[in-house]
Amino acid sequence: MTNYWLFKSEPDTWSWEMQKAKGDAGEEWDGVRNYQARNNMRAMQIGDKGFFYHSNIGLEVVGIVEVCKLAHPDSTTDDPRWECVDIKAVCDMPKFVTLKDVKANPLLENMALVTSMRLSVQPVRLDEWIEVCRMGGLDPNSIK
C-alpha cells in the first residue's frame, strides 16, 4: 500500500528543478533536525509518493516525488539520531497548488500543511492526496 507525504524545501536552497536534475538516482532528503519529521521518514516505504513543496518562497506544491531509498543515516551529520530517505522526481504539478488555495479548500482544513505548518516532512491522507492532485490538474491514478 502506498503512503503519501509532503516534503518542504526552500527553493533557494534545494529547488524542484534541482531535484529533477538528480534523475532516477534521486537525492537524500537530508538536514532534517526534527524528531517528528525524522520519524515520518522512518515510516516511509519504497514507492511512497509525496508532494514537493516550495516553502518560504512560492508557498506551493510544485511536483510529485517518490521514495527511492529507505531511511538511513543522514550524510550531513555524524549524529546517529538523524536519518533521511532518498527521493526522486516523478512529475511536475501542471498547476502549482498554493498554500492559500489549500487553506481555502474546506476538504483540506485538517491537512498537516494547514495544522502543522512548520513540520518539514508531513503525512498526507489519501483523500488529501487526491484533492491536491485534482487542484493541480493531475489524475492521481496516472502517477506512476
URMONOR-V465854 format. One line per field, one symbol per residue. ss: DSSP state (a for helix, b for strand, c for the rest). burial: 1 if it has 16 or more other ideal C-beta (glycine too) atoms within 10 Angstrom, else 0. A space follows every 50 residues. Layout:
ss = ???
burial = ???
This chain:
ss = cccbbbbbbbcccccaaaaaacaaacbbccccccaaaaaaaaccccccbb bbbbbccccbbbbbbbbbbbbbbcccccccccbbbbbbbbbbbbbbbbaa aaaacaaacccaaaacccccbbbbcaaaaaaaaaaccccaaacc
burial = 00111111101001110011000001111101000011011001000111 11111001111111111110100100000001111111110110011010 11001001001110000011111100011111101101010000
